[in-house]
């Protein structure tokens, strides 16, 4: 029997729904992929990048409370988060170009 995504500490029903949209339906899938690849897939599915959401996932996979990350560890996670976001620049996932994504962010293009 598979454990739901929400069985990972710090993740709840909203995270479970977001990961399902990314094609990830079980906690074991996230553990196997790791935090970085799981979060990358979340972004590719249309979720907006959010640093706290990323490090909540990292802390949860370590069995730690979401607010346990501080100082140098948090700075290192920010670099990993930024690298994940940067790796998606130039993609046309979901049929959108970077320009469309930027225009949507600023409210020039309707959200899908």
N, C-alpha and C positions, 0 to 999 in steps of 0.2 A: 504494500500500500504506500502510495506516495504522500509526502507531507506537503501541505499547501505552502505557497510563498509566504503567507502571513505567519508561518511557524518560525520564521527567522526573526530573532529579536529586532525590535524597532520598526518592523514592517507590518502594515495593517491592510485592511480591505482595499484602500485606494492604490497602494503599491501592488497588491495582487492583481487588480484590474489592469493597471498600467503594464505590468509584466506580461499578462495574458495577451494584451494587444501586440506585444513584441514577440509573441509565440513561445513564451516561457511560462509553464504552468505548474512547476513544482520547485520546492526548495532545493532538491538535489540537483536540478538543472543549473540553478544559480551557483551552487557550491562547485559544480564541475566546471562551469564557465569562468568562475571567478568574478570579482566585483567589477573590474574594468570592462571585460567583454560583455557582461550582463548589462552594465550601464550603457555601453555603446549601442547595444541592440535596442535598449529602451529609447535612446535618442533617435535611432534610425526609424523607429516605429511612429515618431511624431511627438514624443514627449519633449517638453522644453527643458533645456539644461538648468540644473539648480544645484549649486555646490553642496548645500546641506543635504539634499536628497541623495547625493553621491556618497557623502561620508557617513550618512546614516546607514546606508547599505554596507559599507566597509566595516563599520563598527559592529553592525548586526552579525555579519559573517564571522566576526571574531568573538561573538558572544558578549559584547560590551555595550553599555548604554550609549545612546547616540551622542550625548554631551560629554563623553569621556575623552574625546580627542582635543588636545590643546598643543600650543607651542610649536615646536619643530615638526612634530608628527602631523599637525594640521597643515602646516606650510607645505610639507611633502605631498600630502593628499591633494592640496590645491594645485600643485604642479601636475600631478597625474590627471586630475579632473580637466585642467586646461589642455593637456595633451590629447585627451579623448575628444574634447570639443574640436580642437584643431585638426584632428585626423578626419573629421567629417566635412571640413571645408572643401568645397568643390564637388560634393556629392549631389546627385539629383534624386535622392531617395524620395519616395512619395511623389515623384514627378515635379519636384520643385527645384529651381536653381537657387544658388546662394542669393542672387538678387531678389527673387521672389520671397525667399525666407526673410530677408532683411526688410523688404517692403511690408510684408505681413506683420513683422514685429512692430513696426512703427505705425501700423494701422492703415497703410495705403492700399493694401490688397486684402480682400475679405478672407477671414479664416474659413477653412474648409470644415 
